[in-house]
Structures are given as C-alpha cells and as structure tokens.
Amino acid sequence: QYYVVYDGNCNLCVTLVQLLETLDQGKLFRYIPMQDSQKIQQWGITPQDCELGMILIDANTPEKRWQGSAAAEEIGRLLPLGSV
C-alpha cells in the first residue's frame, strides 16, 4: 500500500489522481489531499513539504518517500500497466 499526497486544489493533480484511481482500482494506492492537514500531520508532512510537489509514501515503511517527479516515476513503476 502507498499513500499519494496531492494538491486537491489543482485541477491537473485531481485529474491525474482520478486517472490513477481508474488504473489502480483501489489495489495499491490511497489518496490524501494536501489540504487535509490532520492526515498529513500524521505523516509529519508540513505545508512547506507540500510546496515541493506530490508525495508518495510507502505505508509499510513510512520513512520511504518520493516527491515531485520522483513520486510520479515511482507510481509509474508500481502500476501494473501491462494488465490494463
């Protein structure tokens, strides 16, 4: 399981999350908008962290994180695109 922390006020981000939800079908990713301050604080994420782009968190190893383009690359690597 992975958590995708994204900007819920960004139309592009929301559209990408919707596409990801369709591809993933709830198997691998859970989604948290950056605006959900209670949830992101649980992960030790600050508003300053959010300014640097999307964040991907490994739920089993929360200290393992990717941000920005590295998060997008890791999501792409994790997706079973061959089966879609």
PDB file of N, CA, C and O in Angstrom:
ATOM      1  N   GLN A   1       0.834  -1.192   0.000  1.00  0.00           N
ATOM      2  CA  GLN A   1       0.000   0.000   0.000  1.00  0.00           C
ATOM      3  C   GLN A   1       0.872   1.245   0.000  1.00  0.00           C
ATOM      4  O   GLN A   1       1.931   1.291   0.625  1.00  0.00           O
ATOM      5  N   TYR A   2       0.395   2.250  -0.719  1.00  0.00           N
ATOM      6  CA  TYR A   2       1.089   3.529  -0.806  1.00  0.00           C
ATOM      7  C   TYR A   2       0.065   4.647  -0.639  1.00  0.00           C
ATOM      8  O   TYR A   2      -1.105   4.498  -0.991  1.00  0.00           O
ATOM      9  N   TYR A   3       0.528   5.763  -0.096  1.00  0.00           N
ATOM     10  CA  TYR A   3      -0.305   6.952   0.022  1.00  0.00           C
ATOM     11  C   TYR A   3       0.206   8.001  -0.950  1.00  0.00           C
ATOM     12  O   TYR A   3       1.399   8.301  -0.991  1.00  0.00           O
ATOM     13  N   VAL A   4      -0.714   8.556  -1.731  1.00  0.00           N
ATOM     14  CA  VAL A   4      -0.390   9.628  -2.659  1.00  0.00           C
ATOM     15  C   VAL A   4      -0.943  10.913  -2.055  1.00  0.00           C
ATOM     16  O   VAL A   4      -2.156  11.068  -1.909  1.00  0.00           O
ATOM     17  N   VAL A   5      -0.052  11.830  -1.706  1.00  0.00           N
ATOM     18  CA  VAL A   5      -0.450  13.122  -1.159  1.00  0.00           C
ATOM     19  C   VAL A   5      -0.375  14.105  -2.321  1.00  0.00           C
ATOM     20  O   VAL A   5       0.693  14.329  -2.891  1.00  0.00           O
ATOM     21  N   TYR A   6      -1.533  14.698  -2.668  1.00  0.00           N
ATOM     22  CA  TYR A   6      -1.621  15.554  -3.850  1.00  0.00           C
ATOM     23  C   TYR A   6      -2.346  16.847  -3.513  1.00  0.00           C
ATOM     24  O   TYR A   6      -2.993  16.958  -2.472  1.00  0.00           O
ATOM     25  N   ASP A   7      -2.230  17.818  -4.404  1.00  0.00           N
ATOM     26  CA  ASP A   7      -2.878  19.117  -4.222  1.00  0.00           C
ATOM     27  C   ASP A   7      -4.325  19.030  -4.694  1.00  0.00           C
ATOM     28  O   ASP A   7      -4.585  18.980  -5.896  1.00  0.00           O
ATOM     29  N   GLY A   8      -5.260  19.011  -3.756  1.00  0.00           N
ATOM     30  CA  GLY A   8      -6.684  18.901  -4.069  1.00  0.00           C
ATOM     31  C   GLY A   8      -7.268  20.146  -4.705  1.00  0.00           C
ATOM     32  O   GLY A   8      -8.415  20.124  -5.153  1.00  0.00           O
ATOM     33  N   ASN A   9      -6.506  21.236  -4.757  1.00  0.00           N
ATOM     34  CA  ASN A   9      -6.965  22.474  -5.400  1.00  0.00           C
ATOM     35  C   ASN A   9      -6.434  22.620  -6.822  1.00  0.00           C
ATOM     36  O   ASN A   9      -6.759  23.584  -7.516  1.00  0.00           O
ATOM     37  N   CYS A  10      -5.624  21.671  -7.247  1.00  0.00           N
ATOM     38  CA  CYS A  10      -5.011  21.724  -8.571  1.00  0.00           C
ATOM     39  C   CYS A  10      -5.805  20.821  -9.517  1.00  0.00           C
ATOM     40  O   CYS A  10      -5.880  19.611  -9.307  1.00  0.00           O
ATOM     41  N   ASN A  11      -6.398  21.415 -10.560  1.00  0.00           N
ATOM     42  CA  ASN A  11      -7.219  20.617 -11.487  1.00  0.00           C
ATOM     43  C   ASN A  11      -6.411  19.510 -12.143  1.00  0.00           C
ATOM     44  O   ASN A  11      -6.910  18.396 -12.302  1.00  0.00           O
ATOM     45  N   LEU A  12      -5.174  19.795 -12.526  1.00  0.00           N
ATOM     46  CA  LEU A  12      -4.329  18.776 -13.143  1.00  0.00           C
ATOM     47  C   LEU A  12      -4.069  17.631 -12.169  1.00  0.00           C
ATOM     48  O   LEU A  12      -4.151  16.461 -12.541  1.00  0.00           O
ATOM     49  N   CYS A  13      -3.755  17.976 -10.917  1.00  0.00           N
ATOM     50  CA  CYS A  13      -3.481  16.945  -9.898  1.00  0.00           C
ATOM     51  C   CYS A  13      -4.711  16.073  -9.657  1.00  0.00           C
ATOM     52  O   CYS A  13      -4.603  14.849  -9.574  1.00  0.00           O
ATOM     53  N   VAL A  14      -5.865  16.697  -9.547  1.00  0.00           N
ATOM     54  CA  VAL A  14      -7.109  15.959  -9.300  1.00  0.00           C
ATOM     55  C   VAL A  14      -7.407  15.026 -10.479  1.00  0.00           C
ATOM     56  O   VAL A  14      -7.812  13.880 -10.282  1.00  0.00           O
ATOM     57  N   THR A  15      -7.206  15.524 -11.707  1.00  0.00           N
ATOM     58  CA  THR A  15      -7.439  14.708 -12.894  1.00  0.00           C
ATOM     59  C   THR A  15      -6.481  13.525 -12.933  1.00  0.00           C
ATOM     60  O   THR A  15      -6.882  12.411 -13.270  1.00  0.00           O
ATOM     61  N   LEU A  16      -5.218  13.761 -12.590  1.00  0.00           N
ATOM     62  CA  LEU A  16      -4.243  12.673 -12.562  1.00  0.00           C
ATOM     63  C   LEU A  16      -4.598  11.633 -11.505  1.00  0.00           C
ATOM     64  O   LEU A  16      -4.441  10.434 -11.737  1.00  0.00           O
ATOM     65  N   VAL A  17      -5.072  12.082 -10.353  1.00  0.00           N
ATOM     66  CA  VAL A  17      -5.483  11.144  -9.298  1.00  0.00           C
ATOM     67  C   VAL A  17      -6.684  10.326  -9.772  1.00  0.00           C
ATOM     68  O   VAL A  17      -6.755   9.126  -9.509  1.00  0.00           O
ATOM     69  N   GLN A  18      -7.627  10.963 -10.468  1.00  0.00           N
ATOM     70  CA  GLN A  18      -8.789  10.229 -10.985  1.00  0.00           C
ATOM     71  C   GLN A  18      -8.346   9.160 -11.984  1.00  0.00           C
ATOM     72  O   GLN A  18      -8.872   8.047 -11.986  1.00  0.00           O
ATOM     73  N   LEU A  19      -7.378   9.504 -12.830  1.00  0.00           N
ATOM     74  CA  LEU A  19      -6.847   8.536 -13.789  1.00  0.00           C
ATOM     75  C   LEU A  19      -6.148   7.398 -13.057  1.00  0.00           C
ATOM     76  O   LEU A  19      -6.319   6.227 -13.398  1.00  0.00           O
ATOM     77  N   LEU A  20      -5.370   7.749 -12.062  1.00  0.00           N
ATOM     78  CA  LEU A  20      -4.663   6.752 -11.264  1.00  0.00           C
ATOM     79  C   LEU A  20      -5.646   5.824 -10.554  1.00  0.00           C
ATOM     80  O   LEU A  20      -5.422   4.616 -10.481  1.00  0.00           O
ATOM     81  N   GLU A  21      -6.737   6.394 -10.031  1.00  0.00           N
ATOM     82  CA  GLU A  21      -7.764   5.573  -9.377  1.00  0.00           C
ATOM     83  C   GLU A  21      -8.356   4.570 -10.360  1.00  0.00           C
ATOM     84  O   GLU A  21      -8.610   3.420 -10.001  1.00  0.00           O
ATOM     85  N   THR A  22      -8.574   5.004 -11.593  1.00  0.00           N
ATOM     86  CA  THR A  22      -9.134   4.125 -12.618  1.00  0.00           C
ATOM     87  C   THR A  22      -8.166   2.995 -12.953  1.00  0.00           C
ATOM     88  O   THR A  22      -8.563   1.836 -13.068  1.00  0.00           O
ATOM     89  N   LEU A  23      -6.881   3.352 -13.109  1.00  0.00           N
ATOM     90  CA  LEU A  23      -5.878   2.341 -13.452  1.00  0.00           C
ATOM     91  C   LEU A  23      -5.624   1.371 -12.306  1.00  0.00           C
ATOM     92  O   LEU A  23      -5.476   0.168 -12.520  1.00  0.00           O
ATOM     93  N   ASP A  24      -5.575   1.899 -11.107  1.00  0.00           N
ATOM     94  CA  ASP A  24      -5.215   1.096  -9.925  1.00  0.00           C
ATOM     95  C   ASP A  24      -6.401   0.319  -9.360  1.00  0.00           C
ATOM     96  O   ASP A  24      -6.223  -0.775  -8.824  1.00  0.00           O
ATOM     97  N   GLN A  25      -7.588   0.863  -9.473  1.00  0.00           N
ATOM     98  CA  GLN A  25      -8.824   0.255  -8.963  1.00  0.00           C
ATOM     99  C   GLN A  25      -8.747  -0.060  -7.473  1.00  0.00           C
ATOM    100  O   GLN A  25      -9.269  -1.079  -7.021  1.00  0.00           O
ATOM    101  N   GLY A  26      -8.090   0.824  -6.706  1.00  0.00           N
ATOM    102  CA  GLY A  26      -8.054   0.692  -5.258  1.00  0.00           C
ATOM    103  C   GLY A  26      -7.144  -0.397  -4.722  1.00  0.00           C
ATOM    104  O   GLY A  26      -7.208  -0.723  -3.537  1.00  0.00           O
ATOM    105  N   LYS A  27      -6.303  -0.961  -5.565  1.00  0.00           N
ATOM    106  CA  LYS A  27      -5.463  -2.074  -5.136  1.00  0.00           C
ATOM    107  C   LYS A  27      -4.212  -1.630  -4.386  1.00  0.00           C
ATOM    108  O   LYS A  27      -3.842  -2.239  -3.382  1.00  0.00           O
ATOM    109  N   LEU A  28      -3.559  -0.572  -4.867  1.00  0.00           N
ATOM    110  CA  LEU A  28      -2.244  -0.232  -4.351  1.00  0.00           C
ATOM    111  C   LEU A  28      -2.176   1.133  -3.675  1.00  0.00           C
ATOM    112  O   LEU A  28      -1.415   1.326  -2.727  1.00  0.00           O
ATOM    113  N   PHE A  29      -2.976   2.079  -4.168  1.00  0.00           N
ATOM    114  CA  PHE A  29      -2.843   3.463  -3.716  1.00  0.00           C
ATOM    115  C   PHE A  29      -4.061   3.968  -2.943  1.00  0.00           C
ATOM    116  O   PHE A  29      -5.203   3.615  -3.235  1.00  0.00           O
ATOM    117  N   ARG A  30      -3.776   4.800  -1.955  1.00  0.00           N
ATOM    118  CA  ARG A  30      -4.786   5.573  -1.225  1.00  0.00           C
ATOM    119  C   ARG A  30      -4.410   7.032  -1.430  1.00  0.00           C
ATOM    120  O   ARG A  30      -3.239   7.347  -1.639  1.00  0.00           O
ATOM    121  N   TYR A  31      -5.386   7.920  -1.374  1.00  0.00           N
ATOM    122  CA  TYR A  31      -5.156   9.306  -1.758  1.00  0.00           C
ATOM    123  C   TYR A  31      -5.489  10.266  -0.624  1.00  0.00           C
ATOM    124  O   TYR A  31      -6.519  10.140   0.039  1.00  0.00           O
ATOM    125  N   ILE A  32      -4.600  11.223  -0.418  1.00  0.00           N
ATOM    126  CA  ILE A  32      -4.788  12.221   0.636  1.00  0.00           C
ATOM    127  C   ILE A  32      -4.528  13.602   0.029  1.00  0.00           C
ATOM    128  O   ILE A  32      -3.416  13.880  -0.419  1.00  0.00           O
ATOM    129  N   PRO A  33      -5.546  14.465   0.011  1.00  0.00           N
ATOM    130  CA  PRO A  33      -5.266  15.821  -0.467  1.00  0.00           C
ATOM    131  C   PRO A  33      -4.395  16.568   0.544  1.00  0.00           C
ATOM    132  O   PRO A  33      -4.534  16.395   1.755  1.00  0.00           O
ATOM    133  N   MET A  34      -3.500  17.398   0.022  1.00  0.00           N
ATOM    134  CA  MET A  34      -2.610  18.182   0.884  1.00  0.00           C
ATOM    135  C   MET A  34      -3.388  19.080   1.835  1.00  0.00           C
ATOM    136  O   MET A  34      -2.874  19.485   2.877  1.00  0.00           O
ATOM    137  N   GLN A  35      -4.621  19.386   1.475  1.00  0.00           N
ATOM    138  CA  GLN A  35      -5.450  20.269   2.286  1.00  0.00           C
ATOM    139  C   GLN A  35      -6.003  19.567   3.535  1.00  0.00           C
ATOM    140  O   GLN A  35      -6.561  20.228   4.411  1.00  0.00           O
ATOM    141  N   ASP A  36      -5.859  18.267   3.627  1.00  0.00           N
ATOM    142  CA  ASP A  36      -6.299  17.513   4.804  1.00  0.00           C
ATOM    143  C   ASP A  36      -5.175  17.571   5.847  1.00  0.00           C
ATOM    144  O   ASP A  36      -4.407  16.623   6.007  1.00  0.00           O
ATOM    145  N   SER A  37      -5.099  18.700   6.546  1.00  0.00           N
ATOM    146  CA  SER A  37      -3.962  18.966   7.436  1.00  0.00           C
ATOM    147  C   SER A  37      -3.824  17.924   8.546  1.00  0.00           C
ATOM    148  O   SER A  37      -2.703  17.598   8.937  1.00  0.00           O
ATOM    149  N   GLN A  38      -4.932  17.396   9.060  1.00  0.00           N
ATOM    150  CA  GLN A  38      -4.829  16.381  10.122  1.00  0.00           C
ATOM    151  C   GLN A  38      -4.122  15.129   9.621  1.00  0.00           C
ATOM    152  O   GLN A  38      -3.236  14.600  10.293  1.00  0.00           O
ATOM    153  N   LYS A  39      -4.513  14.658   8.440  1.00  0.00           N
ATOM    154  CA  LYS A  39      -3.910  13.439   7.902  1.00  0.00           C
ATOM    155  C   LYS A  39      -2.444  13.647   7.561  1.00  0.00           C
ATOM    156  O   LYS A  39      -1.609  12.800   7.879  1.00  0.00           O
ATOM    157  N   ILE A  40      -2.118  14.769   6.916  1.00  0.00           N
ATOM    158  CA  ILE A  40      -0.716  14.937   6.509  1.00  0.00           C
ATOM    159  C   ILE A  40       0.185  15.163   7.719  1.00  0.00           C
ATOM    160  O   ILE A  40       1.365  14.813   7.689  1.00  0.00           O
ATOM    161  N   GLN A  41      -0.368  15.749   8.787  1.00  0.00           N
ATOM    162  CA  GLN A  41       0.426  15.924  10.004  1.00  0.00           C
ATOM    163  C   GLN A  41       0.776  14.572  10.626  1.00  0.00           C
ATOM    164  O   GLN A  41       1.838  14.423  11.231  1.00  0.00           O
ATOM    165  N   GLN A  42      -0.116  13.586  10.478  1.00  0.00           N
ATOM    166  CA  GLN A  42       0.158  12.229  10.976  1.00  0.00           C
ATOM    167  C   GLN A  42       1.427  11.668  10.352  1.00  0.00           C
ATOM    168  O   GLN A  42       2.147  10.890  10.978  1.00  0.00           O
ATOM    169  N   TRP A  43       1.695  12.068   9.114  1.00  0.00           N
ATOM    170  CA  TRP A  43       2.857  11.585   8.384  1.00  0.00           C
ATOM    171  C   TRP A  43       4.055  12.526   8.545  1.00  0.00           C
ATOM    172  O   TRP A  43       5.109  12.297   7.952  1.00  0.00           O
ATOM    173  N   GLY A  44       3.896  13.580   9.343  1.00  0.00           N
ATOM    174  CA  GLY A  44       4.991  14.523   9.552  1.00  0.00           C
ATOM    175  C   GLY A  44       5.243  15.416   8.355  1.00  0.00           C
ATOM    176  O   GLY A  44       6.351  15.920   8.169  1.00  0.00           O
ATOM    177  N   ILE A  45       4.215  15.613   7.543  1.00  0.00           N
ATOM    178  CA  ILE A  45       4.344  16.441   6.348  1.00  0.00           C
ATOM    179  C   ILE A  45       3.914  17.865   6.677  1.00  0.00           C
ATOM    180  O   ILE A  45       2.847  18.084   7.252  1.00  0.00           O
ATOM    181  N   THR A  46       4.743  18.822   6.311  1.00  0.00           N
ATOM    182  CA  THR A  46       4.460  20.236   6.577  1.00  0.00           C
ATOM    183  C   THR A  46       3.924  20.910   5.314  1.00  0.00           C
ATOM    184  O   THR A  46       4.079  20.377   4.216  1.00  0.00           O
ATOM    185  N   PRO A  47       3.295  22.081   5.463  1.00  0.00           N
ATOM    186  CA  PRO A  47       2.884  22.835   4.275  1.00  0.00           C
ATOM    187  C   PRO A  47       4.069  23.138   3.350  1.00  0.00           C
ATOM    188  O   PRO A  47       3.914  23.185   2.130  1.00  0.00           O
ATOM    189  N   GLN A  48       5.239  23.339   3.932  1.00  0.00           N
ATOM    190  CA  GLN A  48       6.428  23.598   3.119  1.00  0.00           C
ATOM    191  C   GLN A  48       6.786  22.368   2.277  1.00  0.00           C
ATOM    192  O   GLN A  48       7.214  22.498   1.130  1.00  0.00           O
ATOM    193  N   ASP A  49       6.609  21.180   2.852  1.00  0.00           N
ATOM    194  CA  ASP A  49       6.854  19.949   2.094  1.00  0.00           C
ATOM    195  C   ASP A  49       5.916  19.883   0.890  1.00  0.00           C
ATOM    196  O   ASP A  49       6.319  19.482  -0.202  1.00  0.00           O
ATOM    197  N   CYS A  50       4.671  20.278   1.101  1.00  0.00           N
ATOM    198  CA  CYS A  50       3.657  20.204   0.051  1.00  0.00           C
ATOM    199  C   CYS A  50       3.982  21.132  -1.119  1.00  0.00           C
ATOM    200  O   CYS A  50       3.607  20.858  -2.259  1.00  0.00           O
ATOM    201  N   GLU A  51       4.670  22.211  -0.836  1.00  0.00           N
ATOM    202  CA  GLU A  51       5.026  23.151  -1.903  1.00  0.00           C
ATOM    203  C   GLU A  51       5.992  22.531  -2.911  1.00  0.00           C
ATOM    204  O   GLU A  51       6.147  23.042  -4.020  1.00  0.00           O
ATOM    205  N   LEU A  52       6.636  21.441  -2.530  1.00  0.00           N
ATOM    206  CA  LEU A  52       7.628  20.810  -3.400  1.00  0.00           C
ATOM    207  C   LEU A  52       7.022  19.758  -4.319  1.00  0.00           C
ATOM    208  O   LEU A  52       7.750  19.106  -5.067  1.00  0.00           O
ATOM    209  N   GLY A  53       5.695  19.578  -4.278  1.00  0.00           N
ATOM    210  CA  GLY A  53       5.032  18.663  -5.197  1.00  0.00           C
ATOM    211  C   GLY A  53       4.438  17.440  -4.525  1.00  0.00           C
ATOM    212  O   GLY A  53       4.528  17.255  -3.311  1.00  0.00           O
ATOM    213  N   MET A  54       3.829  16.613  -5.360  1.00  0.00           N
ATOM    214  CA  MET A  54       3.181  15.385  -4.913  1.00  0.00           C
ATOM    215  C   MET A  54       4.146  14.534  -4.087  1.00  0.00           C
ATOM    216  O   MET A  54       5.351  14.517  -4.340  1.00  0.00           O
ATOM    217  N   ILE A  55       3.598  13.831  -3.100  1.00  0.00           N
ATOM    218  CA  ILE A  55       4.402  12.975  -2.234  1.00  0.00           C
ATOM    219  C   ILE A  55       3.829  11.559  -2.272  1.00  0.00           C
ATOM    220  O   ILE A  55       2.618  11.369  -2.161  1.00  0.00           O
ATOM    221  N   LEU A  56       4.693  10.584  -2.429  1.00  0.00           N
ATOM    222  CA  LEU A  56       4.304   9.176  -2.384  1.00  0.00           C
ATOM    223  C   LEU A  56       4.945   8.566  -1.142  1.00  0.00           C
ATOM    224  O   LEU A  56       6.155   8.675  -0.941  1.00  0.00           O
ATOM    225  N   ILE A  57       4.124   7.922  -0.311  1.00  0.00           N
ATOM    226  CA  ILE A  57       4.609   7.332   0.940  1.00  0.00           C
ATOM    227  C   ILE A  57       4.349   5.830   0.910  1.00  0.00           C
ATOM    228  O   ILE A  57       3.246   5.387   0.590  1.00  0.00           O
ATOM    229  N   ASP A  58       5.364   5.063   1.244  1.00  0.00           N
ATOM    230  CA  ASP A  58       5.221   3.615   1.376  1.00  0.00           C
ATOM    231  C   ASP A  58       4.571   3.354   2.739  1.00  0.00           C
ATOM    232  O   ASP A  58       5.170   3.651   3.773  1.00  0.00           O
ATOM    233  N   ALA A  59       3.363   2.808   2.750  1.00  0.00           N
ATOM    234  CA  ALA A  59       2.623   2.613   4.001  1.00  0.00           C
ATOM    235  C   ALA A  59       3.332   1.639   4.943  1.00  0.00           C
ATOM    236  O   ALA A  59       3.213   1.771   6.161  1.00  0.00           O
ATOM    237  N   ASN A  60       4.057   0.677   4.411  1.00  0.00           N
ATOM    238  CA  ASN A  60       4.756  -0.295   5.244  1.00  0.00           C
ATOM    239  C   ASN A  60       6.052   0.263   5.824  1.00  0.00           C
ATOM    240  O   ASN A  60       6.508  -0.176   6.880  1.00  0.00           O
ATOM    241  N   THR A  61       6.632   1.219   5.138  1.00  0.00           N
ATOM    242  CA  THR A  61       7.881   1.856   5.566  1.00  0.00           C
ATOM    243  C   THR A  61       7.723   3.360   5.364  1.00  0.00           C
ATOM    244  O   THR A  61       8.268   3.915   4.411  1.00  0.00           O
ATOM    245  N   PRO A  62       6.969   4.036   6.268  1.00  0.00           N
ATOM    246  CA  PRO A  62       6.618   5.447   6.048  1.00  0.00           C
ATOM    247  C   PRO A  62       7.793   6.398   5.852  1.00  0.00           C
ATOM    248  O   PRO A  62       7.630   7.471   5.271  1.00  0.00           O
ATOM    249  N   GLU A  63       8.973   6.016   6.331  1.00  0.00           N
ATOM    250  CA  GLU A  63      10.119   6.900   6.110  1.00  0.00           C
ATOM    251  C   GLU A  63      10.597   6.829   4.653  1.00  0.00           C
ATOM    252  O   GLU A  63      11.405   7.650   4.217  1.00  0.00           O
ATOM    253  N   LYS A  64      10.094   5.849   3.914  1.00  0.00           N
ATOM    254  CA  LYS A  64      10.416   5.704   2.496  1.00  0.00           C
ATOM    255  C   LYS A  64       9.426   6.555   1.707  1.00  0.00           C
ATOM    256  O   LYS A  64       8.239   6.239   1.623  1.00  0.00           O
ATOM    257  N   ARG A  65       9.950   7.662   1.119  1.00  0.00           N
ATOM    258  CA  ARG A  65       9.088   8.621   0.421  1.00  0.00           C
ATOM    259  C   ARG A  65       9.738   9.087  -0.869  1.00  0.00           C
ATOM    260  O   ARG A  65      10.959   9.085  -1.023  1.00  0.00           O
ATOM    261  N   TRP A  66       8.880   9.483  -1.781  1.00  0.00           N
ATOM    262  CA  TRP A  66       9.313  10.089  -3.034  1.00  0.00           C
ATOM    263  C   TRP A  66       8.525  11.379  -3.187  1.00  0.00           C
ATOM    264  O   TRP A  66       7.393  11.476  -2.712  1.00  0.00           O
ATOM    265  N   GLN A  67       9.113  12.374  -3.847  1.00  0.00           N
ATOM    266  CA  GLN A  67       8.403  13.634  -4.014  1.00  0.00           C
ATOM    267  C   GLN A  67       8.626  14.192  -5.410  1.00  0.00           C
ATOM    268  O   GLN A  67       9.671  13.988  -6.028  1.00  0.00           O
ATOM    269  N   GLY A  68       7.593  14.914  -5.894  1.00  0.00           N
ATOM    270  CA  GLY A  68       7.682  15.555  -7.202  1.00  0.00           C
ATOM    271  C   GLY A  68       7.812  14.533  -8.314  1.00  0.00           C
ATOM    272  O   GLY A  68       7.079  13.545  -8.344  1.00  0.00           O
ATOM    273  N   SER A  69       8.750  14.768  -9.236  1.00  0.00           N
ATOM    274  CA  SER A  69       8.900  13.876 -10.387  1.00  0.00           C
ATOM    275  C   SER A  69       9.331  12.473  -9.952  1.00  0.00           C
ATOM    276  O   SER A  69       8.984  11.494 -10.613  1.00  0.00           O
ATOM    277  N   ALA A  70      10.083  12.362  -8.851  1.00  0.00           N
ATOM    278  CA  ALA A  70      10.466  11.036  -8.342  1.00  0.00           C
ATOM    279  C   ALA A  70       9.225  10.246  -7.915  1.00  0.00           C
ATOM    280  O   ALA A  70       9.169   9.032  -8.109  1.00  0.00           O
ATOM    281  N   ALA A  71       8.228  10.931  -7.335  1.00  0.00           N
ATOM    282  CA  ALA A  71       6.975  10.275  -6.946  1.00  0.00           C
ATOM    283  C   ALA A  71       6.235   9.787  -8.186  1.00  0.00           C
ATOM    284  O   ALA A  71       5.724   8.668  -8.210  1.00  0.00           O
ATOM    285  N   ALA A  72       6.179  10.633  -9.219  1.00  0.00           N
ATOM    286  CA  ALA A  72       5.495  10.251 -10.454  1.00  0.00           C
ATOM    287  C   ALA A  72       6.180   9.048 -11.100  1.00  0.00           C
ATOM    288  O   ALA A  72       5.504   8.141 -11.586  1.00  0.00           O
ATOM    289  N   GLU A  73       7.504   9.030 -11.111  1.00  0.00           N
ATOM    290  CA  GLU A  73       8.247   7.909 -11.687  1.00  0.00           C
ATOM    291  C   GLU A  73       7.995   6.618 -10.909  1.00  0.00           C
ATOM    292  O   GLU A  73       7.831   5.554 -11.505  1.00  0.00           O
ATOM    293  N   GLU A  74       7.966   6.712  -9.579  1.00  0.00           N
ATOM    294  CA  GLU A  74       7.742   5.524  -8.757  1.00  0.00           C
ATOM    295  C   GLU A  74       6.318   5.007  -8.940  1.00  0.00           C
ATOM    296  O   GLU A  74       6.110   3.795  -8.996  1.00  0.00           O
ATOM    297  N   ILE A  75       5.336   5.901  -9.035  1.00  0.00           N
ATOM    298  CA  ILE A  75       3.949   5.489  -9.286  1.00  0.00           C
ATOM    299  C   ILE A  75       3.880   4.748 -10.615  1.00  0.00           C
ATOM    300  O   ILE A  75       3.255   3.692 -10.713  1.00  0.00           O
ATOM    301  N   GLY A  76       4.527   5.306 -11.636  1.00  0.00           N
ATOM    302  CA  GLY A  76       4.547   4.657 -12.950  1.00  0.00           C
ATOM    303  C   GLY A  76       5.188   3.277 -12.891  1.00  0.00           C
ATOM    304  O   GLY A  76       4.734   2.349 -13.562  1.00  0.00           O
ATOM    305  N   ARG A  77       6.236   3.140 -12.095  1.00  0.00           N
ATOM    306  CA  ARG A  77       6.925   1.857 -11.953  1.00  0.00           C
ATOM    307  C   ARG A  77       6.047   0.830 -11.236  1.00  0.00           C
ATOM    308  O   ARG A  77       6.077  -0.359 -11.555  1.00  0.00           O
ATOM    309  N   LEU A  78       5.261   1.307 -10.258  1.00  0.00           N
ATOM    310  CA  LEU A  78       4.430   0.414  -9.443  1.00  0.00           C
ATOM    311  C   LEU A  78       3.163  -0.035 -10.157  1.00  0.00           C
ATOM    312  O   LEU A  78       2.645  -1.115  -9.876  1.00  0.00           O
ATOM    313  N   LEU A  79       2.666   0.772 -11.066  1.00  0.00           N
ATOM    314  CA  LEU A  79       1.413   0.441 -11.742  1.00  0.00           C
ATOM    315  C   LEU A  79       1.560  -0.776 -12.662  1.00  0.00           C
ATOM    316  O   LEU A  79       2.529  -0.876 -13.414  1.00  0.00           O
ATOM    317  N   PRO A  80       0.612  -1.680 -12.599  1.00  0.00           N
ATOM    318  CA  PRO A  80       0.640  -2.833 -13.495  1.00  0.00           C
ATOM    319  C   PRO A  80       0.022  -2.473 -14.856  1.00  0.00           C
ATOM    320  O   PRO A  80      -1.025  -3.001 -15.229  1.00  0.00           O
ATOM    321  N   LEU A  81       0.675  -1.581 -15.577  1.00  0.00           N
ATOM    322  CA  LEU A  81       0.094  -1.067 -16.818  1.00  0.00           C
ATOM    323  C   LEU A  81      -0.113  -2.159 -17.866  1.00  0.00           C
ATOM    324  O   LEU A  81      -0.988  -2.034 -18.723  1.00  0.00           O
ATOM    325  N   GLY A  82       0.662  -3.199 -17.807  1.00  0.00           N
ATOM    326  CA  GLY A  82       0.510  -4.267 -18.770  1.00  0.00           C
ATOM    327  C   GLY A  82      -0.839  -4.966 -18.674  1.00  0.00           C
ATOM    328  O   GLY A  82      -1.276  -5.578 -19.648  1.00  0.00           O
ATOM    329  N   SER A  83      -1.501  -4.894 -17.545  1.00  0.00           N
ATOM    330  CA  SER A  83      -2.767  -5.612 -17.367  1.00  0.00           C
ATOM    331  C   SER A  83      -3.978  -4.736 -17.624  1.00  0.00           C
ATOM    332  O   SER A  83      -5.114  -5.193 -17.501  1.00  0.00           O
ATOM    333  N   VAL A  84      -3.742  -3.464 -17.985  1.00  0.00           N
ATOM    334  CA  VAL A  84      -4.881  -2.543 -18.223  1.00  0.00           C
ATOM    335  C   VAL A  84      -5.276  -2.600 -19.668  1.00  0.00           C
ATOM    336  O   VAL A  84      -6.207  -1.907 -20.081  1.00  0.00           O
TER     337      VAL A  84
END
